[in-house]
Amino acid sequence: MKKNLAFCSLLLCIICSMYGCKNNTANKPLEKTGDTIRLFYPVIDYFKEQIENVDNTSPFIYKITIKNGRKDSVALNKQQFNQWAQAFIEYDINDKSLHKLYTENIFLDETTNSYTFNYTAKDSSLPLQSLTVLLDAGDQHVKRVFITKVKSYGDTLVTEKGGWKNDKNFYINSITEAPGNVTTTQQNIIVWNNQP
């Protein structure tokens, strides 16, 4: 069951400031815009922390690729990991100039015990179309992040859907639509802790 929480941004900041959040990124100050307080979750800081953790702990990293029904895997070094992770930090909706281009929706999902921060582009021409952050309702740890990006390369349209699982893995699913109704799909899963 989902409950809309219009005051959830402010409530979450109050909870974090009173009890301290496990993620450093949750303690960012609120931005005041005109007469209202706006908080876009600092997801770029979260991704940078995740990348830094991988760089500092040197886990075994590998990539699984599924294309045309064929599955391959290969080990990755830190530099390759960082290159793949760039897909998640390419666009920062916390840039003040972008706030007005996205609609924010925050609610508590009791079935997953998560606060959900959802940001949706108001303009279909924006490369980053949606971003969703799921925080554990108990300790405010990021559980998962989902993104949808759409890019045009001439007559070719590429839609990327990505998901990041805290401290474990991320995936990027690409759908490429080329002239002549040629569509190709590819899934890449980058794993550094446990299995995807």
Secondary structure, 3 states (H helix, E strand, C coil): CEEECCCHHHHHHHHHHHHCCCCHHHHCCCEEECCEEECCCCHHHHHHHHHHHHHHHCCCEEEEEEECCEEEEEEECHHHHHHHHHHHHCCCCCCHHHHHHEEEEEEEECCCCEEEEEEEECCCCCCEEEEEEEEECCCCCEEEEEEEEEEEECCEEEEEEEEEECCCEEEEEEEEEECCCEEEEEEEEEECCCCC
